[in-house]
Amino acid sequence: MSLLIPGTDLAALRARLGSSPDTWLVACFCAAWCDTCEEYKPKLLALAKALPQHVFAWIDIEDHAELLGDEDVENFPTLLVQIGSRVVFYGPMLPHIGHLERLLESLDENSAPVATALPDLPRMLAA
């Protein structure tokens, strides 16, 4: 599967997120002006293709500020992993794809939720 962008791939995002109540969303919050993000993007795309069972989204914080709610993103990349309605990871991560790969391997349906001021992204994208 590919790296989905809310502005251009909204229908595909809605379909993938609505396919199961326990769908994994891996969202990368980024900015078009960020060189680090642009270098990270092809690696995230390759990971998305390697893990087609998960939904990967690329969210530009300036184009889709409404998806952040009251949350501020100060470091890039900032990643969200949400399983169904539970956020199980949210925070900045070094731009080495291996870190995200290890994080995803360590998470499962029983992972503890983390508190965040982010809105429920799958629900917002489905609306």
One Martini backbone bead per residue (centre of mass of N, CA, C, O) as a GRO file, in nm:
protein
  127
    1MET     BB    1   0.103   0.030   0.008
    2SER     BB    2   0.062   0.363   0.053
    3LEU     BB    3   0.109   0.701   0.099
    4LEU     BB    4  -0.126   0.899   0.249
    5ILE     BB    5  -0.312   1.198   0.155
    6PRO     BB    6  -0.571   1.384   0.250
    7GLY     BB    7  -0.607   1.575  -0.006
    8THR     BB    8  -0.573   1.321  -0.235
    9ASP     BB    9  -0.658   1.041  -0.036
   10LEU     BB   10  -0.938   1.037   0.117
   11ALA     BB   11  -1.092   0.790   0.011
   12ALA     BB   12  -0.875   0.581   0.085
   13LEU     BB   13  -0.861   0.643   0.384
   14ARG     BB   14  -1.155   0.581   0.450
   15ALA     BB   15  -1.156   0.289   0.354
   16ARG     BB   16  -0.923   0.179   0.530
   17LEU     BB   17  -1.032   0.282   0.815
   18GLY     BB   18  -1.326   0.131   0.767
   19SER     BB   19  -1.249  -0.187   0.748
   20SER     BB   20  -1.167  -0.166   1.067
   21PRO     BB   21  -1.166  -0.118   1.415
   22ASP     BB   22  -0.832  -0.218   1.417
   23THR     BB   23  -0.686  -0.014   1.266
   24TRP     BB   24  -0.377   0.096   1.159
   25LEU     BB   25  -0.230   0.415   1.226
   26VAL     BB   26   0.034   0.583   1.043
   27ALA     BB   27   0.146   0.907   1.127
   28CYS     BB   28   0.303   1.181   0.957
   29PHE     BB   29   0.426   1.477   1.075
   30CYS     BB   30   0.474   1.761   0.860
   31ALA     BB   31   0.673   1.963   0.622
   32ALA     BB   32   0.754   2.095   0.320
   33TRP     BB   33   1.016   2.265   0.434
   34CYS     BB   34   1.132   1.991   0.540
   35ASP     BB   35   1.413   1.814   0.479
   36THR     BB   36   1.380   1.571   0.666
   37CYS     BB   37   1.107   1.482   0.559
   38GLU     BB   38   1.191   1.440   0.261
   39GLU     BB   39   1.399   1.212   0.338
   40TYR     BB   40   1.182   1.022   0.488
   41LYS     BB   41   0.950   0.958   0.287
   42PRO     BB   42   1.066   0.712   0.116
   43LYS     BB   43   1.094   0.527   0.366
   44LEU     BB   44   0.793   0.529   0.443
   45LEU     BB   45   0.691   0.418   0.177
   46ALA     BB   46   0.840   0.146   0.196
   47LEU     BB   47   0.701   0.059   0.460
   48ALA     BB   48   0.412   0.067   0.352
   49LYS     BB   49   0.464  -0.159   0.141
   50ALA     BB   50   0.561  -0.376   0.364
   51LEU     BB   51   0.278  -0.279   0.541
   52PRO     BB   52  -0.037  -0.320   0.419
   53GLN     BB   53  -0.207  -0.356   0.695
   54HIS     BB   54  -0.142  -0.058   0.713
   55VAL     BB   55  -0.194   0.289   0.767
   56PHE     BB   56  -0.041   0.549   0.580
   57ALA     BB   57   0.031   0.895   0.672
   58TRP     BB   58   0.069   1.224   0.526
   59ILE     BB   59   0.092   1.523   0.734
   60ASP     BB   60   0.052   1.847   0.678
   61ILE     BB   61   0.041   2.100   0.915
   62GLU     BB   62  -0.050   2.332   0.713
   63ASP     BB   63  -0.277   2.187   0.540
   64HIS     BB   64  -0.377   2.009   0.831
   65ALA     BB   65  -0.437   2.155   1.117
   66GLU     BB   66  -0.712   2.020   1.207
   67LEU     BB   67  -0.567   1.735   1.286
   68LEU     BB   68  -0.438   1.860   1.569
   69GLY     BB   69  -0.586   2.066   1.710
   70ASP     BB   70  -0.409   2.151   2.014
   71GLU     BB   71  -0.160   2.048   1.886
   72ASP     BB   72   0.195   2.062   1.879
   73VAL     BB   73   0.452   2.077   1.631
   74GLU     BB   74   0.820   2.088   1.677
   75ASN     BB   75   0.907   1.804   1.553
   76PHE     BB   76   1.093   1.625   1.300
   77PRO     BB   77   0.935   1.369   1.307
   78THR     BB   78   0.593   1.310   1.384
   79LEU     BB   79   0.430   1.035   1.546
   80LEU     BB   80   0.150   0.812   1.485
   81VAL     BB   81  -0.016   0.546   1.672
   82GLN     BB   82  -0.324   0.383   1.580
   83ILE     BB   83  -0.559   0.160   1.738
   84GLY     BB   84  -0.818   0.250   1.636
   85SER     BB   85  -0.898   0.455   1.920
   86ARG     BB   86  -0.590   0.405   2.007
   87VAL     BB   87  -0.322   0.563   2.133
   88VAL     BB   88   0.028   0.425   2.137
   89PHE     BB   89   0.170   0.672   1.976
   90TYR     BB   90   0.334   1.000   2.047
   91GLY     BB   91   0.602   1.157   1.864
   92PRO     BB   92   0.911   1.210   1.825
   93MET     BB   93   1.155   1.100   1.571
   94LEU     BB   94   1.400   0.978   1.442
   95PRO     BB   95   1.506   0.971   1.090
   96HIS     BB   96   1.486   0.639   1.135
   97ILE     BB   97   1.319   0.371   1.021
   98GLY     BB   98   1.406   0.159   1.237
   99HIS     BB   99   1.253   0.282   1.472
  100LEU     BB  100   0.969   0.231   1.359
  101GLU     BB  101   0.990  -0.069   1.316
  102ARG     BB  102   1.036  -0.138   1.618
  103LEU     BB  103   0.782  -0.014   1.726
  104LEU     BB  104   0.576  -0.185   1.565
  105GLU     BB  105   0.680  -0.460   1.681
  106SER     BB  106   0.603  -0.373   1.993
  107LEU     BB  107   0.314  -0.359   1.903
  108ASP     BB  108  -0.037  -0.402   2.006
  109GLU     BB  109  -0.364  -0.450   2.109
  110ASN     BB  110  -0.234  -0.426   2.425
  111SER     BB  111  -0.143  -0.155   2.418
  112ALA     BB  112  -0.098   0.125   2.572
  113PRO     BB  113  -0.228   0.415   2.612
  114VAL     BB  114  -0.194   0.757   2.517
  115ALA     BB  115  -0.173   1.083   2.585
  116THR     BB  116  -0.361   1.333   2.393
  117ALA     BB  117  -0.473   1.627   2.199
  118LEU     BB  118  -0.567   1.469   1.980
  119PRO     BB  119  -0.768   1.383   1.759
  120ASP     BB  120  -0.967   1.154   1.597
  121LEU     BB  121  -0.853   1.079   1.298
  122PRO     BB  122  -1.036   0.862   1.171
  123ARG     BB  123  -1.297   1.021   1.225
  124MET     BB  124  -1.224   1.280   1.073
  125LEU     BB  125  -1.166   1.140   0.794
  126ALA     BB  126  -1.464   1.009   0.775
  127ALA     BB  127  -1.639   1.290   0.766
   0.00000   0.00000   0.00000
